Amino acid sequence: MGLDDRNRPLYMISIAAELAGVHPQTLRSYEQKGLVTPCRTSGNTRMYSQADIDRLNLINELTSEGINLAGVTRILDLQSRLDEREGEVEDLHGRVRRLADRVRELENRATVGAIVRVTPRRLP
């Protein structure tokens, strides 16, 4: 399942609650607290994606370990920030690789230029 597929709204609240193993009212409460943000249809029906279900499962795992919802919120925020930084690091690594390739290209040109300048020319 690709990234776009994981974020596609698929499940109404009753199915999402069943998949996450919680009561639909718990999902409403989580939404109110900002722990999950389902999409809404034009009729205002909540629709949950697979990414939402995965997030709900993580919330359940954390709360079952004794972490309160304020702690869960903090953990999810830190995880989000970490994911952003990891993306930035990946972008920077790509830039470094491109710059290193460019440096090698320029070094090769300089080497070829030096060889051409040093090689004696033969007169016809």
Backbone as CSV, one residue per row, in Angstrom:
resi,resn,N_x,N_y,N_z,CA_x,CA_y,CA_z,C_x,C_y,C_z
1,MET,0.847,-1.172,0.000,0.000,0.000,0.000,0.895,1.239,0.000
2,GLY,0.728,2.087,-1.007,1.542,3.294,-1.119,1.128,4.346,-0.110
3,LEU,1.932,5.408,-0.051,1.676,6.481,0.910,0.315,7.116,0.659
4,ASP,-0.027,7.377,-0.613,-1.317,7.985,-0.916,-2.457,7.048,-0.538
5,ASP,-2.269,5.749,-0.785,-3.300,4.772,-0.434,-3.527,4.722,1.072
6,ARG,-2.455,4.851,1.844,-2.578,4.797,3.308,-3.375,5.979,3.848
7,ASN,-3.380,7.083,3.123,-4.068,8.284,3.593,-5.450,8.459,2.973
8,ARG,-5.846,7.522,2.131,-7.163,7.626,1.489,-8.257,7.269,2.497
9,PRO,-9.249,8.148,2.670,-10.331,7.859,3.627,-11.191,6.688,3.142
10,LEU,-11.276,5.660,3.984,-11.979,4.432,3.599,-13.077,4.007,4.564
11,TYR,-12.864,4.258,5.857,-13.704,3.636,6.877,-14.567,4.659,7.609
12,MET,-15.851,4.318,7.731,-16.730,5.125,8.575,-16.379,4.834,10.029
13,ILE,-16.877,5.664,10.926,-16.468,5.602,12.330,-16.705,4.231,12.969
14,SER,-17.814,3.576,12.634,-18.103,2.275,13.256,-17.073,1.225,12.844
15,ILE,-16.691,1.225,11.582,-15.693,0.263,11.096,-14.314,0.619,11.661
16,ALA,-13.976,1.910,11.648,-12.687,2.349,12.191,-12.568,1.960,13.663
17,ALA,-13.640,2.156,14.412,-13.625,1.810,15.833,-13.402,0.313,16.012
18,GLU,-14.069,-0.479,15.190,-13.906,-1.930,15.278,-12.467,-2.330,14.923
19,LEU,-11.922,-1.743,13.859,-10.555,-2.059,13.449,-9.537,-1.660,14.518
20,ALA,-9.815,-0.552,15.190,-8.897,-0.059,16.221,-9.177,-0.673,17.591
21,GLY,-10.273,-1.383,17.710,-10.599,-2.032,18.982,-11.059,-1.072,20.065
22,VAL,-11.732,0.011,19.653,-12.245,0.988,20.615,-13.703,1.315,20.281
23,HIS,-14.364,1.998,21.180,-15.743,2.432,20.981,-15.745,3.666,20.080
24,PRO,-16.777,3.820,19.236,-16.851,5.018,18.389,-16.745,6.328,19.186
25,GLN,-17.282,6.340,20.399,-17.192,7.553,21.216,-15.736,7.879,21.571
26,THR,-14.920,6.841,21.708,-13.494,7.054,21.969,-12.851,7.772,20.787
27,LEU,-13.247,7.382,19.569,-12.708,8.054,18.380,-13.126,9.521,18.350
28,ARG,-14.361,9.796,18.726,-14.819,11.198,18.787,-14.001,11.981,19.813
29,SER,-13.742,11.347,20.944,-12.947,11.984,21.992,-11.524,12.238,21.513
30,TYR,-10.935,11.248,20.843,-9.580,11.415,20.314,-9.534,12.553,19.296
31,GLU,-10.582,12.645,18.483,-10.636,13.734,17.498,-10.719,15.083,18.209
32,GLN,-11.543,15.156,19.237,-11.697,16.395,19.992,-10.371,16.816,20.629
33,LYS,-9.580,15.845,21.064,-8.284,16.130,21.691,-7.171,16.334,20.668
34,GLY,-7.482,16.175,19.384,-6.495,16.379,18.330,-5.566,15.203,18.094
35,LEU,-5.908,14.041,18.632,-5.057,12.859,18.448,-5.213,12.236,17.061
36,VAL,-6.362,12.422,16.466,-6.628,11.902,15.128,-7.552,12.898,14.429
37,THR,-7.363,13.048,13.126,-8.173,14.004,12.365,-8.707,13.309,11.117
38,PRO,-9.872,12.672,11.253,-10.436,11.993,10.081,-10.919,13.010,9.038
39,CYS,-10.998,12.560,7.802,-11.580,13.392,6.754,-13.088,13.437,6.971
40,ARG,-13.716,14.399,6.363,-15.180,14.504,6.434,-15.748,14.489,5.019
41,THR,-16.867,13.806,4.864,-17.565,13.825,3.578,-18.362,15.115,3.490
42,SER,-18.971,15.353,2.342,-19.806,16.550,2.185,-20.991,16.516,3.159
43,GLY,-21.387,15.317,3.583,-22.454,15.175,4.568,-21.939,15.193,6.001
44,ASN,-20.647,15.503,6.197,-19.998,15.625,7.496,-19.761,14.281,8.198
45,THR,-19.763,13.197,7.436,-19.468,11.883,7.998,-17.956,11.727,8.140
46,ARG,-17.521,11.243,9.297,-16.100,10.989,9.514,-15.673,9.790,8.679
47,MET,-14.520,9.955,8.010,-13.954,8.854,7.233,-12.483,8.704,7.630
48,TYR,-12.117,7.492,8.019,-10.777,7.204,8.527,-9.962,6.455,7.476
49,SER,-8.694,6.784,7.395,-7.769,6.124,6.473,-7.027,5.006,7.209
50,GLN,-6.267,4.231,6.448,-5.445,3.197,7.075,-4.380,3.841,7.963
51,ALA,-3.875,5.001,7.559,-2.899,5.715,8.395,-3.549,6.113,9.726
52,ASP,-4.829,6.519,9.686,-5.546,6.843,10.924,-5.676,5.602,11.807
53,ILE,-5.999,4.470,11.201,-6.152,3.216,11.958,-4.814,2.845,12.602
54,ASP,-3.736,2.979,11.844,-2.399,2.684,12.395,-2.099,3.609,13.570
55,ARG,-2.452,4.871,13.434,-2.232,5.849,14.512,-3.073,5.471,15.733
56,LEU,-4.305,5.071,15.511,-5.179,4.654,16.619,-4.612,3.424,17.324
57,ASN,-4.062,2.504,16.553,-3.444,1.320,17.158,-2.250,1.716,18.014
58,LEU,-1.464,2.674,17.557,-0.335,3.161,18.351,-0.831,3.827,19.632
59,ILE,-1.875,4.635,19.510,-2.458,5.284,20.695,-2.902,4.224,21.700
60,ASN,-3.568,3.176,21.215,-4.020,2.091,22.092,-2.843,1.398,22.765
61,GLU,-1.794,1.177,21.995,-0.603,0.519,22.533,0.020,1.372,23.647
62,LEU,0.135,2.669,23.392,0.732,3.565,24.385,-0.128,3.669,25.644
63,THR,-1.446,3.803,25.473,-2.313,3.919,26.650,-2.360,2.613,27.436
64,SER,-2.235,1.483,26.727,-2.240,0.202,27.445,-0.955,0.023,28.253
65,GLU,0.085,0.780,27.897,1.338,0.753,28.659,1.305,1.748,29.819
66,GLY,0.166,2.405,29.987,0.008,3.303,31.127,0.272,4.774,30.828
67,ILE,0.489,5.120,29.567,0.738,6.516,29.213,-0.606,7.225,29.061
68,ASN,-0.747,8.374,29.722,-2.008,9.109,29.605,-2.079,9.836,28.264
69,LEU,-3.245,10.390,27.929,-3.435,11.000,26.617,-2.557,12.224,26.400
70,ALA,-2.247,12.951,27.462,-1.323,14.083,27.320,0.060,13.573,26.909
71,GLY,0.487,12.471,27.492,1.763,11.868,27.124,1.734,11.327,25.705
72,VAL,0.610,10.725,25.339,0.451,10.207,23.974,0.548,11.360,22.974
73,THR,-0.118,12.469,23.293,-0.069,13.639,22.420,1.368,14.107,22.233
74,ARG,2.107,14.169,23.317,3.503,14.606,23.261,4.348,13.639,22.435
75,ILE,4.154,12.350,22.634,4.894,11.334,21.885,4.594,11.442,20.393
76,LEU,3.318,11.586,20.044,2.944,11.692,18.638,3.519,12.959,18.002
77,ASP,3.533,14.054,18.769,4.112,15.302,18.272,5.607,15.128,18.026
78,LEU,6.296,14.525,18.974,7.737,14.300,18.812,8.026,13.360,17.643
79,GLN,7.189,12.341,17.474,7.372,11.407,16.355,7.184,12.138,15.031
80,SER,6.203,13.008,14.972,5.960,13.788,13.757,7.149,14.686,13.442
81,ARG,7.673,15.345,14.470,8.827,16.215,14.279,10.052,15.409,13.850
82,LEU,10.228,14.235,14.426,11.333,13.361,14.049,11.202,12.934,12.584
83,ASP,9.990,12.576,12.176,9.760,12.183,10.783,10.115,13.326,9.835
84,GLU,9.751,14.559,10.211,10.084,15.728,9.392,11.598,15.893,9.285
85,ARG,12.294,15.778,10.414,13.750,15.927,10.404,14.391,14.837,9.552
86,GLU,13.889,13.605,9.651,14.438,12.518,8.846,14.270,12.817,7.364
87,GLY,13.137,13.388,6.979,12.924,13.784,5.589,13.903,14.861,5.164
88,GLU,14.145,15.812,6.053,15.107,16.875,5.750,16.511,16.305,5.601
89,VAL,16.878,15.361,6.463,18.203,14.736,6.379,18.344,13.983,5.053
90,GLU,17.294,13.265,4.650,17.331,12.557,3.365,17.540,13.534,2.219
91,ASP,16.830,14.666,2.254,16.989,15.688,1.221,18.419,16.220,1.200
92,LEU,18.972,16.473,2.378,20.345,16.974,2.462,21.355,15.951,1.939
93,HIS,21.142,14.681,2.253,22.030,13.633,1.728,21.985,13.623,0.203
94,GLY,20.806,13.793,-0.359,20.681,13.851,-1.811,21.441,15.029,-2.392
95,ARG,21.328,16.172,-1.735,22.064,17.359,-2.203,23.573,17.136,-2.124
96,VAL,24.034,16.529,-1.033,25.471,16.253,-0.880,25.941,15.312,-1.987
97,ARG,25.155,14.272,-2.281,25.530,13.343,-3.352,25.616,14.061,-4.695
98,ARG,24.633,14.933,-4.977,24.662,15.668,-6.247,25.867,16.603,-6.313
99,LEU,26.183,17.266,-5.204,27.346,18.157,-5.175,28.647,17.373,-5.335
100,ALA,28.736,16.216,-4.703,29.935,15.384,-4.836,30.093,14.930,-6.284
101,ASP,28.984,14.561,-6.928,29.039,14.179,-8.345,29.529,15.347,-9.188
102,ARG,29.047,16.527,-8.895,29.451,17.724,-9.645,30.940,18.031,-9.423
103,VAL,31.408,17.885,-8.203,32.828,18.108,-7.905,33.677,17.117,-8.702
104,ARG,33.285,15.837,-8.714,34.032,14.827,-9.487,34.047,15.183,-10.968
105,GLU,32.915,15.641,-11.463,32.827,16.036,-12.869,33.796,17.192,-13.161
106,LEU,33.827,18.181,-12.294,34.725,19.320,-12.491,36.186,18.904,-12.346
107,GLU,36.472,18.017,-11.402,37.841,17.519,-11.252,38.282,16.776,-12.497
108,ASN,37.386,15.964,-13.064,37.707,15.224,-14.295,37.976,16.188,-15.445
109,ARG,37.168,17.223,-15.560,37.388,18.226,-16.602,38.741,18.898,-16.412
110,ALA,39.082,19.227,-15.175,40.364,19.883,-14.898,41.512,18.960,-15.259
111,THR,41.378,17.672,-14.950,42.426,16.700,-15.265,42.591,16.570,-16.774
112,VAL,41.485,16.481,-17.486,41.540,16.374,-18.946,42.161,17.644,-19.521
113,GLY,41.782,18.787,-18.992,42.338,20.057,-19.462,43.836,20.120,-19.239
114,ALA,44.292,19.646,-18.103,45.726,19.653,-17.799,46.466,18.729,-18.743
115,ILE,45.892,17.580,-19.048,46.533,16.617,-19.959,46.640,17.225,-21.354
116,VAL,45.575,17.880,-21.784,45.564,18.484,-23.118,46.611,19.589,-23.203
117,ARG,46.759,20.383,-22.154,47.736,21.476,-22.153,49.176,20.950,-22.113
118,VAL,49.422,19.825,-21.491,50.770,19.302,-21.311,51.205,18.483,-22.523
119,THR,50.272,17.877,-23.210,50.620,17.014,-24.343,51.186,17.865,-25.474
120,PRO,52.442,17.555,-25.903,53.037,18.343,-26.983,52.295,18.108,-28.297
121,ARG,52.181,19.174,-29.047,51.512,19.069,-30.337,52.555,18.736,-31.416
122,ARG,52.147,17.916,-32.300,53.016,17.588,-33.425,52.644,18.462,-34.614
123,LEU,53.639,18.956,-35.251,53.402,19.788,-36.435,53.195,18.876,-37.643
124,PRO,52.323,19.290,-38.515,52.081,18.467,-39.715,53.207,18.464,-40.701
